[in-house]
């Protein structure tokens, strides 16, 4: 367990405040309160489970703060396993959790798929580090767009674009890698991720120079608004979380995608 007890002895908090304070202090500082029982090796995991049962709304509000503070969310991602992070995703994005009842929508399945695709792109990088970066971006994005209640395919489409920015690869490359992993059949997928890829595939075709030229010759106006991949929210990321930049990769068409869809 990370962290050592800190603070001056006094009266320990009681009720919901006790686990919430413990969780918040660890997330923000990496330390534990002086009254924490450090002999319990799973104390932080047990604390999260208790908060999910007894104070989910207070925990959700705290997580929303962490999404904007960034560092606490990174610490949470680095400490907790898939089950805990999946529960936090459902808490941050309840509309997504309610919309899709399929077990394969569970965000962990999507994380598995994205990790496999990115691992193929960066075979020499540490798997755990890649996975933690995907989890961080997923939770951060979920917390920032939940108020807009995006449909699952829209959420995943925009998440793919955010991940392309995070890993500094063009959109087409990442989407091709994800589609390749799906076609390989080693991971279970459902229509949500397929719909997200299909949306991007059609958007790329619609925005390609050849299609725009054909539209112009046919007298069709291309005033569809935002460029392809415009996220559902105007996210204020820092330098290390910058938004994707449009590039020539967007004009790439993937031959196998036509058969895939």
N, C-alpha and C positions, 0 to 999 in steps of 0.2 A: 504493500500500500504506500502511495506517495504521501508525503507531508508529515510533519511533526506537530504535536499540540502547541498552540500558542495562546497568548492572552493571560491576564491575571486571574487567579482563582477568585471566585465569587459565587453567586447563585446561578446555577445552570438553568437555561431556559426550559420551559415545559411545553407540553402539547405539541401543536403543529410547528411552533417556532423552533423547537430543538432540531429536528432533522432538516428543516429548511435552512436554518442558520449554518448547520454543518456543511450542507451541500453547497451553499453559496460561498462560504469561506474557502472551501477547498477549490472551487472553480476559479475564484478570483485570485487566490494567493498560493495554492498548492499545499496549504497547511491545514491542520485540524484544530478545532477548539480545544481549550485546556481540559474540558470536561469529557472529551471523547474517549471511549474505551478502545485504546489502541491494541488491545490483545485480540480484538475481533478482526481477523484478517479480511473479512468480507464486509466490513463496516459500511463502506461507501456504497456497495451494491445493495446492502440491506436498507440503507437510508433511502436510496432511489426507489426501491420497491415500496417502502412505506409511504413516500410522498405520492407515488402514483396511485396508491390505494386511498389515502386519507386526505390529500391536499392537491389534487391534480390542477385545479385552477390557479392556485398560488404558484405552483411549480411552472405552469405555462407562462404566467406573467414574468417570472424570473428568467425563463429561457428566452423570452422576447428581448429582455435587456441584454442577455449574453450574446444574442445574435448581433446586436449593434456594438457591443464592447469587443467582440471578436476573440480576444485572448482567453476569456473563461470558456468559451465554446470549444476552442482548440484543446484546452486542457481536459474537458469532458470527453471529447472524441478520443484523445490519446489514452484515457484511463478505462473507459467502459467498453464492454464487448458488444457484439451485434444485437443481442436481445435488448439490452438497455438502450442502445441508440435507436433501435427500431421503435421502442416504446416512446422515446422522446420525439421521433418524427411524427408518430400518430398524434401526439399531444400538440405539436406545433402546427400540424396540417390536418385537423379533424375532418375538414370537408373532403380531402382526398381519401382518407380512411373510410369515410361513409359512402363515398361514391362507388367504390369498387369492392365487391365482396369476395372476388376470386382470391384463393390463397396465394396464387402466383404473383398477385400484385404486391404482396408484402415487400416493403422497400428493400429488405435484405436480398431478395431475388434480383432486384434491379441493380443493387450494389455489386452482386456477384458478376452480373453481366458486364457492367461498366468496368469493373476491375480487370476482367479477362481481356476486354478490348484494349484497355490502356496498357496492360502488361505486355500484350503483343507489340504495342508501339514502343514500349520502353523495357525490353527484356532484362536489361542489366540493373534496373532500379529495384529497390527493396519492396517486396509485395506489401508488407505491413504499412509502409509509408504511403504507397499509392492508395491503399484502401482508406487510410485515415484522411487523406486529402479529399477523396471522393465523399466520405461521410461528412466531413466538415462543410464542403460546398453544398451538399444535399440539405443538411440541416439549416444552414444559413439561408439558402434560397427558399426553403419551405417557410421559414419564419418571416421572410420579407414579402412573400407573395400571397400568403394565406388570406389576407383581407380581400384579395381579388377573386378568391375561390376559382382558380383555374381548373379546367377539366384535366384528368390525369394525362392524356396524351399531350396536351399543351404544356403541362408542367414538365414532363419528361423531355419534350422537344427543347424547351428553353434551358433545362438543366444540362442537356448535351452541349448547348452553345456555351454555357458558363464553364463547363469542364474543358471545352476546347481552349477557352481563354486561360484557364488555370494552368493547363499543361502546355500552353503555347504551341498548339497544333491547329491546322486549319479545320474548319467544320467538316468539310467533305471527307477528310482523312479519318476523323473520329467516327463519323457516321458509317463509313465503309467498314471500319474495323468492327463496330457493333453489329452490323448486318452480317459480317463474316462469321462472327461468333454464334449468332442465331442460326445461320445456315449449317454450321458444323453440328448442331443438335446436341451438344454436350451439356447445355444448361436449359432448364425449363423456362419457357417464356409464354406470354399470353398476348392478346390483341392490343394491350395498352402500349407496350413498347413498339410493336409492329405499326400501330397507328401513328405513333410519334415519328418513326422513321419515314413512313409513307408521306406524312405532311411535309417533312423537310425535302424529301425526294421531289415532290411536285413543286415545291417552292423554288428549289434550285433550277428545275427545268423552266419555270415561269420567268425567272430572273436572268437566265442565261443570255448572253449577247445575241446568240442565234435566234432565240425566241423573241427577244425585243425587236430585232430587225424584221422578223416575219410579221409581228404585230404592227410595226410601223408601215410596212408595205400594204398591209390589209386595212390600214386606217383605224386600227384599234389603239385607243389611248391607254398608256401604262401609268395610271395614276392611282395605283392600289395602295398608296400610303407608305407605311414604314418599310424599310428594307427588310429582306429576309433575315429571320433570326432576331428581329427586335424583341427583346424580352418583355414579359407582361408587366414589368415594373421598372422604373428608372432607379437602378441600384447604385448606391454610392459606395463602390468598392475602393479599397486602398490600392497602392501601387502593386502590391503582390496579388491582388484579386481583380485586376483590371478586366474590363469587358473585352470581348472578342473584337477583332478588327477585320472588316471585310477585306478579302483578298482573292487572288485569282483562283484559289482552291474551290471557291463556290461554283465555278463554272464546270467543274469536273462532273461527269456523269458516270455512274458506276454500272457497268454492263450487266452485272448479275442482279441488280435491284429490280429490273423489269420482270425477271423471272420470279424473284422473291415475292413481289406483290401480285 
